[in-house]
Structure formats: C-alpha cells, structure tokens
Amino acid sequence: WHHTAHLVASSKDFAKRGISGALTADIQGAWDHQHKVVENVRDSYTDYMKRLGIAAFNGAGKFIDTHTVAIDDTQITGKHIIIATGSSPFVPENYPLTAGRILTTDDLFDNPPPAGKRVAVVGSGVIGTEFAFILSQLGCEIVWIANSKPLANSQFSQPALKILHDTLNKLDIKARTRSRAQSVEVLADGVKLSFADGQSETVDWVLLGSGRRPHTDALNTEAAGVALDSKGFVKVNAYLQTNIPHIYAIGDVANTRMTANQALADASVAIANILSPKSRKQDVAAVPELVYSAVELGRIGMNEDEAEDAELEPAVGFAAFESNPRALGQDDINGFVRLIADMDSGALLGAEVVGSEAGEIIHSIAQQFGHDDALARFAGMFYNHPARTEEIQNATETLANKWGLSEQVFGA
C-alpha cells in the first residue's frame, strides 16, 4: 500500500520529466493486490516451515502449567516455551467497533474496504501517520484526528519531522491536532464525530490508528506463573527470559516498541539463549525503527537528547540529498543522513535517515552499529555511484572535519 501511495504521490511531479498525465489509485484494487501479496508471503513461510519438519497446531493456545500449552483440545509440552502472541489494536472507549463503519487496521487488512471515500483516521503515532498518507493517495478524502502533532512523541529529530510535515502539507494532508471526539454516533450511512469545540464531522467510515496493546488476554499466564506488567506486557530480562527461566517472550507481547523489526531481532536473541544460555542480550537501540509515510523516516541508536542524558558529548555529521546525483536524477531530493558520534571516543551513537530508500540506507548503517570503529568502516567502504548511500560517507567526513574526529575516522 505504501509503495502504491508513493507512486501516486510521485506522479504529481512527472511533468518535469517529460511524462504526461497523473496516476490515480482505487482502494479496492489496492486492497486486492495487497491481499494476494500477503497470501503469497504467508504461504511461502508456512511451506518452508513444513519442509523443515516443524509441527504446527492451529487454534487458541493457553498455558496449563509451566511446561504445558493447550491448543483447544490438544496439549503439548516443551522444555522451553516462547511467547510470541503479538498485539491487538487499541480501541478507544468512545469508538464502538462496527463492521463497515468503525474499523481497526487489522480489520482493514483482513476485509475489503467499506464503501465510501470520506474516511476519518484516528491517531498521531506511526500507524495514523502512515495510513493518513496511504489512504489519501488511494482515492480517499481524509479527516485526520490527532491529539498531538504527528509523531510528536517519537525520537525523530525536528529536522526530520519538518520534512515529513512539509511533505504532508504539500499533499494537502493535515491533521486536526489537539482534537478528540467527545461522542461518536454510528449512522445508517456513516459516522458522526462531535468535538468539544462544538464542531462535528460526518464520514463514511473511521479507521482507528490509535496504537496497539500486547495480546495476553486468555493466554492464562497465571497457570505458568508468568508475570505481566501493569500494561499487560510480559516481563522479560535482558536475555528475554520471563520470571520462569525456561519461558521466553518476544515481539509486541514483550517489547514496547512493537515493530516487526524488533520482533525478528528478539527471536534471534531468544533462540541464541535457548541454545547457549545467557549468551546474547537484547539491544533495543541497535534495531532500526522505520516510518513509511509521505517520506520514509529511519533511525537507530540514540538521538542527541539521549546522548546528553547519558553524559556523552554528541557530535552530528549531516549530509543532505539535495546535491546527491541519484536523488537529483529521481527528482526526489527531500531528506538527509545524520550520524551522531561521541566527541571523546568517536563511537557511533546513533543515526537518522529521511527520504526515499531510508529503510535500505538505515539497514546499511545498522550493519556497523555497535562496532567501536564504525565511522572508520564507513569512511573505508566502497560505494556505488550514483547512490543515496554515498551520503553515509559524506556525513562521516563531515563528522571528521567539523568535530576534529579525523584520527578516529581516518587514523590520522
């Protein structure tokens, strides 16, 4: 969906490339396409697991005791158990879930979109920020309801958020901030939202992008003695063990960042510790975070505020895409690469990438993150030209020259 939306948004500037016309998208066609893609991905995973000889039991699982899980009428035991039950959408109390009228994002993924083009998107976090852009480019008229400015509570920098907000504004996607529906009325032909200021909006349907909650309901963790925190997350230590050492928990059910990236990283940590106890600790900061909206945002590690809180002296190396040959050739120069290093040691503390292919570029940075000589590795790498990843090298050289880190970066 994001790729489709990005194609539509990009087409608005096609004329400068000598391409006539503009693209439009139909949400039903986009839904059909994503449904086929998801089925293909899911089938490939399950087929691979079958080839590996992995036994699968379909049904609702719950604990019987510390070594036993029941799946409906079947019971299985394990020397080790991993809880990976994910999360469920959070539904605000004043929004009554109603088929075809008030939906969660899970509902929208699983079922064809309702009729009607006027859609209220609720939420200012990652989910709301992504879907406000996506649906607007798939032919919907968006009413975006947000308590705060989009991604205001994220760890992305103000320069990153400014590019995002400016791009959203250019596409006429604006959040109604500091806004919360006081009452929600499901009508025969839509949904009426009434606000504290006396204003109201009537839409065809509502999409809730108001966050997620760990999925621990009906898991019967009490039977296994597994402890949960006040928000329902499974409590784990640095090795992802619960308070019952042979039971581990990974992903959304235990990780407050609630991303697929974190879940996959957690899985690697848990398996490593099952095979070799306490051999690998979780490092949340070393896992990239991504937002796929009107621009891609990617980050890893600390931001400047976190570095200062840790009593470090952050130095920033910045390289913009506005002069990057690859970006210029694509007519897509919004964005930059920012590297954050410690002025004393030259260690890479964090990084941020904004713009097209941010997800791929932050992945390249992540491969060196955690190495004491990460900056020297960036400086010594060979890069394709033209490529957006060249800005990693440019940002590294800026760090060396501006902040006196030449010895750490270049060895001289």
C-alpha positions in Angstrom: 0.0 0.0 0.0 2.8 2.4 0.9 4.6 1.7 -2.4 1.3 2.2 -4.4 0.7 5.5 -2.5 4.3 6.6 -3.1 3.9 6.0 -6.9 0.7 8.1 -7.0 2.3 10.9 -5.0 5.4 10.9 -7.2 3.3 11.1 -10.3 2.3 14.7 -9.4 5.8 15.8 -10.5 6.1 13.6 -13.6 5.6 16.6 -16.0 9.1 17.9 -15.3 10.5 14.5 -16.6 8.5 14.8 -19.8 5.9 12.3 -18.7 2.3 13.3 -19.3 -0.7 12.6 -17.1 -1.1 11.7 -13.4 -1.8 8.5 -11.6 -4.9 7.7 -9.6 -5.5 4.7 -7.4 -8.5 2.7 -6.4 -8.6 1.4 -2.8 -10.4 -1.8 -3.7 -7.8 -2.6 -6.3 -5.0 -1.8 -3.9 -6.7 -4.0 -1.3 -7.0 -6.9 -3.7 -3.3 -6.6 -4.6 -2.0 -6.5 -1.0 -4.2 -9.4 -0.1 -2.6 -11.6 -2.8 0.9 -10.4 -1.7 0.2 -11.2 1.9 -1.2 -14.7 1.0 1.9 -15.3 -1.1 4.3 -14.3 1.7 2.4 -16.3 4.3 2.2 -19.4 2.2 5.9 -19.3 1.4 6.7 -19.1 5.2 4.4 -21.9 6.1 5.6 -24.1 3.3 9.2 -23.5 4.3 8.4 -24.5 7.9 6.8 -27.7 6.7 9.9 -28.5 4.7 11.9 -28.0 7.9 9.7 -30.5 9.7 8.2 -28.0 12.1 4.9 -29.2 13.7 2.1 -26.7 13.5 -1.1 -26.6 15.6 -3.8 -24.1 14.7 -6.1 -22.8 17.4 -6.3 -20.7 20.5 -3.4 -21.5 22.9 -3.2 -21.1 26.6 -1.0 -22.3 29.4 -1.9 -25.3 31.5 1.3 -25.3 33.6 4.9 -24.1 33.3 5.7 -26.7 30.6 2.3 -27.4 29.0 0.2 -25.5 26.5 -3.3 -26.4 25.4 -4.4 -25.6 21.8 -8.1 -26.2 22.0 -8.4 -29.9 22.9 -4.7 -30.7 22.2 -1.9 -30.4 24.8 1.8 -30.2 24.1 4.8 -29.9 26.4 8.1 -28.2 25.8 11.4 -28.0 27.6 11.4 -24.3 26.5 8.5 -22.1 25.5 8.5 -18.8 23.6 5.5 -16.5 23.9 5.1 -14.7 20.6 1.4 -13.8 20.6 1.9 -10.2 19.2 -0.5 -7.4 19.9 -4.1 -6.3 19.2 -5.4 -2.8 18.2 -6.2 -0.4 21.0 -9.8 0.7 20.7 -10.7 4.0 22.5 -13.8 3.6 24.6 -15.9 6.1 22.7 -15.4 4.3 19.4 -17.8 1.3 19.1 -16.3 -1.1 16.6 -18.9 -1.6 13.9 -18.5 -3.6 10.7 -18.2 -1.3 7.7 -18.2 1.9 9.9 -15.6 1.8 12.6 -12.6 -0.4 11.9 -9.1 -1.2 13.3 -6.2 -1.5 10.9 -6.4 -5.3 11.4 -10.0 -5.2 10.1 -8.9 -3.2 7.1 -6.1 -5.7 6.3 -8.4 -8.7 6.7 -11.6 -7.5 5.0 -12.3 -5.5 1.8 -12.6 -1.7 2.5 -16.1 -0.3 3.2 -18.0 1.7 0.7 -17.4 5.5 0.8 -14.4 7.7 0.2 -14.6 10.1 3.2 -12.6 8.5 6.0 -11.6 9.6 9.5 -8.1 8.4 10.5 -7.7 8.5 14.3 -4.2 8.7 15.7 -1.0 10.8 15.6 1.5 8.0 16.1 3.2 5.8 13.5 0.1 3.9 12.4 -2.0 7.1 12.0 0.8 8.9 10.2 1.3 6.1 7.7 -2.4 5.5 7.0 -3.3 9.2 6.6 -0.8 9.3 3.7 -1.6 5.9 2.3 -5.4 6.3 2.2 -5.2 9.9 0.9 -3.3 8.6 -2.2 -5.6 5.6 -2.7 -8.5 7.9 -3.5 -9.9 8.7 0.0 -10.8 12.1 1.4 -9.1 12.1 4.8 -10.2 13.7 8.1 -7.2 13.1 10.3 -7.9 13.3 14.0 -4.9 13.6 16.3 -4.3 14.5 19.9 -0.8 15.9 19.1 1.3 16.8 16.1 2.1 13.7 14.0 5.0 11.7 15.6 5.5 14.4 18.2 6.2 11.7 20.8 8.7 9.9 18.6 12.5 10.0 18.8 12.9 11.5 15.4 14.6 14.9 15.2 12.9 18.2 14.5 14.6 18.5 11.0 13.2 15.0 10.2 9.7 15.8 11.4 9.8 19.2 9.5 10.4 17.4 6.2 7.6 15.0 7.0 5.1 17.7 7.9 6.1 19.9 4.9 5.6 16.9 2.5 2.2 16.1 4.1 1.1 19.7 3.7 2.2 19.8 0.1 -0.1 16.8 -0.5 -2.9 18.6 1.5 -2.8 16.1 4.3 -3.3 17.9 7.5 -4.0 16.6 11.0 -6.7 18.1 13.1 -4.4 18.3 16.2 -5.4 18.6 19.9 -8.6 17.0 18.8 -10.5 14.2 20.3 -14.1 13.1 19.5 -16.3 13.6 22.5 -19.1 11.5 21.0 -19.2 9.0 18.1 -22.5 8.2 16.6 -22.9 5.4 14.1 -25.5 6.4 11.4 -27.2 4.3 8.8 -25.0 5.8 6.1 -21.9 6.9 8.0 -20.3 8.0 11.3 -20.8 11.4 13.0 -17.9 12.7 15.2 -18.6 15.5 17.6 -15.8 17.6 19.2 -15.5 19.6 22.4 -15.4 22.9 20.4 -18.9 22.2 19.1 -17.8 21.2 15.6 -18.6 17.9 14.1 -17.6 15.8 11.1 -19.6 13.1 9.3 -17.6 10.5 7.4 -18.3 7.3 5.6 -16.1 5.2 7.9 -13.5 5.5 10.6 -10.0 3.9 10.8 -8.5 3.6 14.2 -4.8 4.0 14.2 -4.6 4.6 17.9 -1.9 2.2 18.9 -1.8 -1.4 20.0 -1.8 -3.5 23.2 0.1 -6.7 24.0 -2.0 -9.8 23.3 -2.1 -11.6 26.6 -5.8 -12.0 27.1 -6.9 -15.6 27.5 -3.3 -16.8 27.5 -3.7 -17.9 31.1 -0.2 -16.8 32.1 -1.2 -17.3 35.7 -1.1 -21.1 35.3 2.5 -20.9 34.3 3.4 -18.2 36.8 4.5 -15.8 34.1 4.4 -12.2 35.3 2.9 -9.3 33.4 3.4 -5.6 34.0 0.6 -3.0 34.6 0.0 -2.6 30.8 -0.2 -6.3 30.1 3.3 -6.8 28.6 5.1 -10.0 29.6 8.0 -9.0 31.8 11.4 -10.2 30.5 15.1 -9.8 31.4 17.9 -8.8 29.0 18.0 -12.4 27.7 14.2 -12.3 27.0 13.5 -14.8 29.8 10.3 -14.3 31.8 10.4 -14.8 35.5 10.1 -18.5 34.7 13.6 -19.1 33.2 12.6 -21.7 30.5 9.8 -19.4 29.2 10.8 -16.6 26.9 8.7 -13.8 25.4 9.5 -11.9 22.2 7.9 -9.2 19.9 4.9 -7.0 20.6 3.8 -9.0 23.6 7.0 -8.1 25.5 8.7 -5.3 23.5 7.2 -1.8 24.0 8.5 -0.7 20.6 6.1 -3.1 18.9 7.6 -3.4 15.4 8.3 -6.3 13.2 12.0 -5.3 13.2 12.1 -5.7 17.0 10.2 -9.0 16.9 12.7 -10.5 14.5 15.6 -9.3 16.5 14.1 -10.6 19.7 13.6 -14.0 18.1 17.3 -14.3 17.3 18.2 -13.3 20.9 15.8 -15.9 22.4 16.9 -18.7 20.2 20.6 -17.9 20.9 19.9 -18.1 24.6 18.0 -21.3 24.4 20.8 -22.9 22.5 23.5 -21.3 24.7 22.1 -19.9 28.0 22.7 -16.2 28.6 24.9 -15.9 25.5 23.2 -12.9 24.0 21.5 -9.8 25.4 18.7 -7.8 23.8 19.9 -4.4 22.4 16.8 -2.5 21.5 18.7 0.6 20.4 20.6 -1.5 17.8 17.4 -2.3 15.9 16.3 0.2 13.2 13.0 2.0 13.5 11.1 2.9 10.3 8.1 5.0 9.4 6.6 4.7 6.0 4.6 7.8 5.3 4.8 10.7 2.8 8.5 10.4 3.3 10.4 7.4 4.8 12.0 8.0 8.2 14.6 5.7 9.7 16.6 5.8 12.8 18.8 3.7 15.1 20.5 4.2 18.4 20.4 7.4 20.4 19.3 10.9 19.5 21.2 13.9 20.8 19.0 14.3 23.9 19.5 10.7 24.9 23.3 11.0 24.4 23.4 14.1 26.7 21.3 12.3 29.3 23.9 9.5 29.2 26.6 12.3 29.9 28.1 11.9 26.5 29.0 14.8 24.1 27.2 14.2 20.8 28.6 15.4 17.5 26.5 15.4 14.4 27.5 14.7 10.8 24.9 15.8 8.3 24.6 15.1 4.5 21.6 16.2 2.5 20.2 14.5 -0.6 19.6 17.9 -2.3 23.0 17.6 -4.1 23.1 13.8 -4.4 23.2 12.7 -8.0 20.9 9.7 -7.5 18.3 11.8 -5.7 18.6 14.6 -8.3 18.1 12.0 -11.1 14.9 10.8 -9.4 13.6 14.3 -8.7 13.3 13.3 -5.1 15.8 15.4 -3.1 13.9 15.6 0.2 15.9 14.2 3.1 19.3 13.6 4.6 21.6 11.3 6.5 22.6 12.3 10.1 25.2 10.4 12.1 25.6 11.1 15.8 29.0 10.3 17.4 30.6 10.7 20.8 33.2 13.6 20.6 35.5 11.9 23.0 35.7 8.4 21.7 34.4 8.8 18.2 31.9 5.9 18.8 28.8 5.9 16.6 25.9 6.7 19.0 23.0 6.8 16.5 21.9 7.7 13.0 18.8 9.0 11.2 17.9 8.8 7.5 15.0 10.7 5.9 13.8 10.3 2.3 13.4 7.7 -0.3 15.0 4.3 0.5 15.6 5.3 4.1 14.8 1.8 5.1 17.6 0.4 3.0 20.1 3.0 4.0 19.5 2.7 7.7 20.0 -1.0 7.3 23.4 -0.4 5.8 24.3 1.8 8.9 22.9 -0.9 11.2 25.4 -3.4 9.9 28.2 -1.4 11.5 26.3 -0.1 14.5 27.9 -1.3 17.8 31.4 -1.6 16.4 33.9 0.7 18.1 35.3 1.6 14.6 32.0 2.1 12.8 32.9 5.5 11.5 36.3 4.3 10.2 34.4 1.4 8.4 32.0 3.9 6.8 35.0 6.0 5.6 36.8 3.0 4.2 33.8 1.4 2.4 33.4 1.5 -1.3 30.2 2.9 -2.6 28.2 2.6 -5.8 27.9 5.9 -7.8 25.4 7.4 -8.1 23.7 6.1 -4.9 21.9 7.6 -1.9 24.2 5.6 0.4 27.1 7.8 -0.6 25.7 10.3 1.9 26.8 7.9 4.6 30.4 8.6 3.6 29.7 12.3 3.3 28.2 12.5 6.7 31.1 10.6 8.1 33.6 13.0 6.5 31.6 15.9 8.0 31.9 14.4 11.4 35.7 14.1 11.0 36.3 17.5 9.6 33.8 19.6 11.7 34.3 18.0 15.0 38.0 17.0 14.9 37.4 13.3 14.7 39.9 12.7 11.8 42.1 10.4 13.9 39.1 8.2 14.9 37.8 8.1 11.4 40.8 8.1 9.1 43.5 7.0 11.6 45.4 10.3 11.2 
